[in-house]
């Protein structure tokens, strides 16, 4: 296995994360150890089997500031999927002990601003902080069809869609609108999900777009918290595509979570095709939900969690 060190003081093999990633042959298994510091760079990481290992989420930070409404060098707006701070693809990805941030600003000012675009076939994030506002974490793949011109402009926009399995453990993810979105099968285990208060009338945590026969997003033993968002103004999810799925299992919900729990997508009338499920919620945001939110019994919840761990945890 190839081992590379990155240090801003010149003591490592490279001074930037991007240079270190470029030095790795695609088929070579590699670990990149990233020292303390703020690395202001737009990272593209497409390798077969790679690990990015920081010195702690408070110490190692990868930061960029592109927003969907901001101009791109080609003269068009950047749009959502070119706004990423870090783009990951390839087969096996492991990211640990660092922060990835998009600091472009609130969506009302700059549009969607992705911190991490995760398109690796299998991805594992542990003790990682993902920071942004609108569309912080994109769990690929994209939906099959865009709803507006240039909606999928960027990586993989024209490529065949492939399923991904993603696992997030002990991570902190922050944003305001649809800040965990996409078509992946993903398990979030013992994470802190923080809604940023940008004084919006309504916010949404997830916007799943996966297949009807997929797993979707599963949150287990997570804390849903906020930066003083008003009570009842944040929905756990809404379906970006009709068959999107989100399940919330044994989680602690703050008072910011809306009594309805989940929401339809704007004015669309096909939200009954989505699958939103919940079991064992506690905290001020726990409530009796509407009929379209499936309440799982303990056996159903255990089976869903078992399936999620089998599919999403690293081999």
C-alpha positions in Angstrom: 0.0 0.0 0.0 1.2 3.5 -0.9 1.4 5.9 2.1 1.7 9.7 1.5 1.9 12.6 3.9 0.6 16.1 3.5 1.9 19.0 5.6 1.6 22.7 5.1 4.9 23.3 6.7 6.8 21.4 4.0 7.6 18.4 6.2 5.4 16.0 4.2 5.6 14.6 0.8 3.2 17.3 -0.5 1.8 20.6 0.8 -1.7 20.2 -0.7 -4.2 17.4 -0.6 -4.9 17.7 -4.3 -1.2 17.2 -5.2 -1.1 14.1 -3.0 -4.2 12.6 -4.6 -2.9 13.2 -8.1 0.3 11.4 -7.3 -1.6 8.1 -6.6 -2.0 5.7 -9.6 -5.6 4.8 -10.0 -5.2 1.1 -9.3 -2.9 1.6 -6.3 -4.3 1.3 -2.8 -3.2 4.3 -0.9 -3.5 6.2 2.4 -3.0 9.9 2.5 -2.2 11.3 6.0 -3.1 15.0 6.2 -1.6 17.1 8.8 -3.2 20.0 10.7 -4.2 23.1 8.8 -6.8 24.7 6.6 -6.4 23.5 3.0 -8.2 25.9 0.8 -8.6 23.9 -2.3 -11.2 22.3 -4.6 -10.5 18.6 -4.4 -11.2 16.0 -7.0 -10.4 12.4 -5.8 -11.1 9.6 -8.2 -9.2 6.5 -7.2 -9.9 2.8 -6.9 -9.1 2.4 -3.2 -8.0 5.4 -1.2 -8.2 6.8 2.3 -7.9 10.4 3.4 -6.9 10.5 7.1 -6.8 13.9 8.9 -5.4 14.9 12.3 -8.9 15.5 13.8 -12.0 17.4 12.6 -10.9 20.5 14.5 -7.4 20.4 13.1 -7.6 19.3 9.5 -10.0 21.3 7.3 -10.5 21.2 3.5 -12.5 24.4 2.5 -13.7 25.9 -0.7 -16.5 28.4 -1.5 -18.3 27.8 -4.8 -22.1 28.4 -5.0 -24.6 27.4 -7.6 -25.5 31.0 -8.4 -22.0 32.2 -8.6 -20.3 32.6 -12.0 -18.3 29.7 -13.4 -15.2 30.2 -15.6 -17.3 28.9 -18.6 -19.5 32.0 -18.3 -22.5 30.1 -17.0 -23.7 29.9 -13.4 -21.8 27.2 -11.4 -25.0 25.2 -10.6 -25.3 22.7 -7.8 -23.1 19.9 -8.9 -20.1 22.0 -9.8 -20.1 23.8 -6.5 -18.5 21.0 -4.5 -15.5 21.5 -2.2 -14.6 17.8 -2.6 -15.7 15.3 -5.3 -15.1 11.6 -4.6 -15.5 8.8 -7.1 -13.9 5.4 -7.7 -14.5 2.1 -6.0 -13.5 2.3 -2.3 -13.2 5.5 -0.3 -12.4 6.1 3.4 -12.3 9.5 5.0 -11.6 10.0 8.7 -10.8 12.7 11.2 -11.2 15.9 9.2 -13.6 18.7 8.2 -14.9 19.4 4.6 -16.6 22.7 4.3 -18.3 24.8 1.7 -18.1 28.4 3.0 -19.8 30.2 0.1 -22.7 31.2 2.3 -26.5 30.8 2.6 -28.4 29.5 -0.3 -30.5 32.7 -0.5 -27.4 34.5 -1.4 -25.2 32.0 -3.4 -27.5 29.1 -4.3 -26.7 25.5 -3.6 -23.2 24.9 -2.3 -22.1 21.3 -1.9 -19.3 20.4 0.6 -18.9 16.7 -0.4 -20.1 15.1 -3.6 -19.7 11.4 -2.8 -19.9 9.1 -5.9 -17.6 6.3 -4.8 -19.1 2.8 -5.1 -18.5 2.2 -1.4 -17.7 5.1 0.9 -16.9 5.2 4.7 -16.8 8.4 6.6 -15.8 8.4 10.3 -15.4 11.4 12.7 -15.8 13.8 9.8 -17.5 17.2 9.9 -19.4 18.3 6.8 -20.3 21.9 6.9 -22.4 24.1 4.6 -25.9 25.6 4.1 -28.0 24.4 1.2 -27.1 20.9 -0.2 -24.1 20.2 2.0 -23.8 16.4 1.3 -24.7 14.9 -2.0 -24.9 11.1 -1.8 -24.8 10.1 -5.4 -26.1 8.8 -7.8 -28.0 11.6 -9.6 -31.6 10.9 -10.6 -32.1 9.6 -14.1 -33.5 12.8 -15.5 -33.1 16.5 -14.6 -36.1 18.7 -14.2 -34.6 21.9 -15.4 -31.9 22.7 -18.1 -28.4 22.3 -16.8 -29.8 20.9 -13.5 -27.2 18.1 -13.5 -24.3 20.1 -15.0 -21.1 18.7 -13.6 -19.5 15.4 -12.8 -21.5 12.3 -13.8 -24.2 14.4 -15.4 -24.2 12.3 -18.6 -22.8 9.1 -17.2 -24.9 5.9 -16.5 -26.2 5.9 -12.9 -24.7 3.3 -10.6 -25.7 2.4 -7.1 -23.6 3.4 -4.2 -23.4 2.2 -0.6 -22.3 4.9 2.0 -21.7 4.7 5.7 -21.3 7.7 8.0 -20.2 7.0 11.7 -19.8 9.6 14.4 -20.0 12.4 11.8 -21.3 15.9 12.2 -23.3 17.2 9.2 -24.7 20.8 9.1 -26.9 22.8 6.7 -30.3 24.2 6.2 -32.1 23.1 3.0 -32.0 19.5 1.7 -28.5 19.3 3.2 -28.3 15.5 2.9 -29.6 14.5 -0.5 -29.3 12.1 -3.4 -30.0 8.5 -4.5 -27.5 6.5 -2.4 -28.2 3.8 0.0 -26.6 5.3 3.1 -26.5 4.6 6.9 -25.8 7.4 9.3 -24.9 5.9 12.7 -24.5 7.9 15.9 -24.1 11.2 13.9 -25.1 14.8 14.9 -27.3 16.3 12.3 -27.4 20.1 12.8 -29.8 22.5 11.1 -28.2 25.9 10.6 -30.5 28.8 11.4 -30.5 31.1 8.4 -33.8 32.6 9.4 -35.8 30.6 6.8 -39.5 30.0 7.3 -39.0 26.2 6.7 -35.9 23.9 6.4 -35.4 20.3 5.4 -32.8 17.8 6.5 -33.0 15.2 3.8 -34.1 15.1 0.1 -33.8 11.4 -1.0 -34.1 10.4 -4.6 -33.3 6.7 -4.6 -35.1 3.8 -6.3 -38.3 2.3 -5.0 -36.5 -1.0 -4.3 -33.5 0.7 -2.6 -32.7 1.3 1.0 -32.5 5.1 0.9 -31.2 7.0 3.9 -31.3 5.4 7.4 -30.4 7.3 10.5 -29.8 5.3 13.7 -29.0 6.7 17.2 -28.5 10.2 15.8 -29.0 13.6 17.4 -31.0 16.1 15.3 -30.1 19.5 16.7 -30.3 23.1 15.6 -28.7 26.5 16.0 -31.8 28.0 17.7 -34.2 27.3 14.7 -37.7 28.1 15.7 -39.8 25.2 17.1 -41.5 23.1 14.5 -39.9 24.7 11.4 -37.6 21.9 10.2 -38.7 18.7 8.4 -36.8 15.5 8.6 -37.1 15.1 4.8 -39.0 15.5 1.6 -38.8 13.4 -1.6 -36.5 15.0 -4.2 -37.8 12.2 -6.5 -41.1 10.4 -5.9 -39.6 7.1 -4.6 -37.1 8.6 -2.2 -36.8 7.0 1.3 -35.7 8.2 4.7 -35.9 6.3 7.9 -35.2 7.7 11.4 -34.6 5.0 14.0 -34.0 5.6 17.8 -33.0 9.2 17.3 -33.2 12.2 19.5 -35.1 15.1 17.9 -34.9 18.7 19.0 -37.9 21.1 19.2 -37.0 22.5 15.8 -38.4 19.3 14.1 -41.9 19.9 12.7 -44.8 17.9 14.2 -45.5 16.4 10.7 -42.0 15.0 10.6 -41.8 14.9 6.8 -43.1 17.0 3.9 -44.2 16.6 0.3 -41.9 18.1 -2.4 -43.3 21.6 -3.1 -46.5 21.3 -5.1 -46.0 17.8 -6.4 -48.8 15.3 -5.8 -46.9 12.0 -6.1 -45.4 12.1 -2.6 -47.4 9.0 -1.6 -44.8 7.0 -3.6 -42.1 8.0 -1.1 -41.3 6.0 2.0 -40.7 7.9 5.2 -40.4 5.8 8.3 -39.7 6.3 12.0 -39.3 4.3 15.1 -38.2 5.1 18.7 -37.9 8.9 18.3 -37.5 10.8 21.5 -37.1 14.5 22.5 -39.2 17.6 22.0 -39.5 16.9 18.2 -41.0 13.5 18.6 -44.7 13.5 17.8 -47.5 11.4 16.3 -47.0 11.8 12.6 -49.5 11.7 9.7 -50.6 8.5 8.1 -48.1 8.7 5.3 -45.2 8.4 7.7 -44.8 4.7 8.4 -44.4 3.9 12.1 -42.1 0.8 12.5 -42.4 -1.6 15.3 -39.3 -2.8 17.1 -38.9 -5.9 14.9 -39.3 -3.9 11.7 -36.8 -1.3 12.8 -34.2 -3.9 13.8 -34.6 -5.6 10.4 -34.1 -2.4 8.6 -31.1 -1.5 10.6 -29.7 -5.0 10.0 -30.1 -4.6 6.2 -28.6 -1.2 6.3 -25.5 -2.4 8.2 -25.1 -5.4 5.9 -25.3 -3.2 2.8 -23.5 0.0 3.8 -20.8 -0.9 6.4 -17.3 -1.5 5.0 -16.4 -5.0 3.9 
